[in-house]
Amino acid sequence: MVASASASLAKRGERLYVEIATSESEVREAQALRYQVFGEEMGAQLTGGPGYDRDAFDDHCQHLLVRDSRTGRVVGCTRLLTDQNAARVGRFYSESEFALESITRLDGRLLEVGRTCIASEFRQGSALAVLWSGLAGFVRINGFDYLFGCASVPLGERDIQAAAIMNRLRRQAMAPEDRRVTPHTPLLTTQVADDVLDAPLPPLLRAYVRLGAKACGEPCRDPEFGVADVLMLLDLKTLSPAYSRHFFDRHGF
């Protein structure tokens, strides 16, 4: 089954373009890329059989795909779980890692973004920006008020690298107290003094922060993926003006 929603947003004509999967075979392409990135590169323990990352949420999500127009290959993807489809499933994916009451009680439409990945040879180019443009189109077509999802960061020895990244997030992009969530599995090391260790933000997390997203508290340790997940929330009313122009106006949404 492929989840349905208003999603006419294919943008062709460039080397990379974004579209929404409309068939099981297209969803499988996304699952294959996720396996390549999460399973083969990161060593995550995945479900779905050899060569594919698949779980029970996939059938209830929209899947955004970035394709290389020269080869037709899927080189980037993310999946989108609307509040309506989450109600049918019974929960958002992030609820497996966080107590989300502060998010689910927000007044407005919610869209969860997850399983975002880019093929290794396309990470230095425009693939992520093309993926974001598709996300912008989906948001505008369907009228969402908030985007949220997990951004993964490396753990490091005894989780010190993840704790150091949180030092930077606390200074740059923390949500107010009433939008904080509680991780089900906290880091082994939750505090590292600013004057002892700091760390740059990974590219995907940095992109969220540039959009204006805020970290909703401490991360959840995910041993299956070997990472820590930080729940990020973007209130679309406070979207960075520069990014609003870049992703909505520039792409005709």
N, C-alpha and C positions, 0 to 999 in steps of 0.2 A: 504494500500500500504506500502511496505517496501522498503526504499531507497536502491539503489545499488551502490557498489563501490568495488574495489579490496580489499578483506577482509578475505583471508584464513589464520586465525591465531589462531584457537583453540589450547589450550595447556592443554592436559589432563594428568592424571597419578598422580597428587598430590591431596591433600584434596580439595584445591580450584583451579579452572581453569577458564580461560577467553575465551569467544566466542562472536561472533556477532549474534544478533537476525536475523533469516532468515524467520520468519513467524509472522503473526499478533498476535498469541497467545504468542509468546516469547516477543514481544514488550509490550503486556499487563502485563506480569510478571514484567517488568521494571516499568511500570506505577503504578502497585500495590505497589511496594517497595517505589517508590517516594511518593505515597500518605501516606504510613505508616510513613516515615521519615518527610516529609515536612508538611503534613496535621495533622496527629495524634500527632507527637512529637512536632513540631514547631508551630502548630496552624495556618498554612498558609491558606489563602482563595484560594482554588484551583478550576480549571475547570475540566470537564471530567466525572462528575457523581460520585456517592458514591463509594468509594474504589479505585478510580483511579485518578492520576494526568495526564492530557492529554491536549495538546494544538495543534494549527494549524501547528506547526513546526515538530511535531513528525513524520508525514508521509514523511518528506523530510530529515530525519536524519538516520544515522546508530546508532544502540544501542549496546553498549558494555555491556556484562553481566558477572558477576563473580558468579559461581555456587559452591555450596558445593557438592563434588562428592559423599558423603554418602547419601544425601537426594535428590539431584537434585534441591534444592531450590536456587533461585536467591538471593544473599546476598550483591551484590554491582552492581552498574550500572552507566553509563554515556552516554550521547548522543553526536554525532559528526555531525556537519553541515559543509559540504565542501563549498568552495567558489563557485563551480559550482552549487550546489543545492541552496545556498543562492541567487544566481542570478535568479534562477527559482522562488523562493518564493518572491523575490523583496527586501530582506534585511536579515541581520543577526539578531538573537534574541536580541543580546546586543544593537542593535540600538533602542530598546524600552526604554532603560535607558540612553544611552550615544550618543553624537554626535561623530561618529566613523571615520570621514574623515581621521584623521591621521593614522588610522589602514588600512582602505580599500585602501589607495593609496600606501601602501608598495609594493615594487617590489618583488613579489614572491607569492607562493601559500599559502592560508590562510585556517586554520581549526579552527572552533569554538567548544569549549568543554563546555558542560553545563549540568545542572540537575544531578550533580554527588552526589551520596549518598551511604552509607554503612549501613547495618542493625546494630542495636545497639550492639548486642552481638558479632559482628565481628570487632569492631573498634579498639580493642587493638591488633589484629593479623596482618596477612599479606594481608588482603583483598585489601587494597588500593594499595599495591605494585603489586599485581597480576593485578589489574585494570590498573595501569600504564604500566605494561608490554604489555598488549593488546593494549593500546594506542600507545606505541612505535612501535609495529608491524604494526599497521595501518598507522602510519606516514611514516615508511620506505617503505612499499609496495606502497604507493600512492605519495610519493615524496613531502611532504609539507615542506614549509620553515618557517612558523610561526604558533604557536598555541596561541589562546587567549580565554578568557572566564571570567565569573564573579565568584569571590570567595566571599562567604557571611560571614559577621561578625555580631555579636550581636550589637544591638543599645545601650542598656542601657538607663538609665534615661536621657531624653533630648539629646540622642545620644552621651553621653559623652564616653561610652565604645568604640564605633566605632571610635570616634575622637582620643582616646588614642591609639588604635591599629594603626591608621594612623601615629601617632608619631613614632612608631617603624618602620613602612614601609618606612617613609621618610628617616630614617637613614640607613636602610639596603637594600632597593630594589626599588628605584624609577627610572622610565624610563626617558630618556632625554626629554627635552621640546618638540622636534619635534614629539614625540610619545605620547603626552598627549591627553586625551579625556576630554570632558566636560559633567558632569552628568546633566540629565534633572531635577532631584529633589535632590538638595544638602542636606547635613545633617543640622539639626537644630543647632547643635554646630559643627563648622568646625575646630576650633583651640582650643587645650588644651596645655598649656605650658609644655615642656618636664619635667621641674622640679616640676610640679604639679601632673601629671598623665602619666603613661605609662602602657601598657598592653601586655601580650604575644600574639603571633599569634595563631589563631585557627589551628587545625591539618591540614586541607586541604590547607589553605593559607600557612602554614609553609612548606608543601610539595611542593607547587608551587615555593616558594622562594628557597628551596634547589635545585630544578631543574635548577634554574637560571632565573626564570621568574621575570619580573619587573611590579610594579604597575604603571598604566598609568594615574595617577592623583587622584583626590578626588573621594570618593565613591558616589554612587547613593542611596538615601533612597528608600527602597521598602516596603511600608506599608502593602501590601498584604501578604508578607512573614514575616514581622516584623524584617527585617534585613537591613543592608547596603551592597551593592554589590560593590566590588572593581574590576575593569577591570585589569586582569593580562595578560601580553604578554610574550611569550617565543620565542626568536629568536633562531632557532635550530642550527645556526652557533656558538652560544655562550653557548650551553648547557654545564652544569657543567661536566667536564671530568669523575668524579667519577660516576655521575648518567648516563652518556652516556654508560660507561662500564657496569654498573649494569643493565640498562634496555634494551640496544640493544645487547651487546655481550653476557651477561649471558643467555639471553632467546633465543639466536640463531637467532635474527633478524639482 
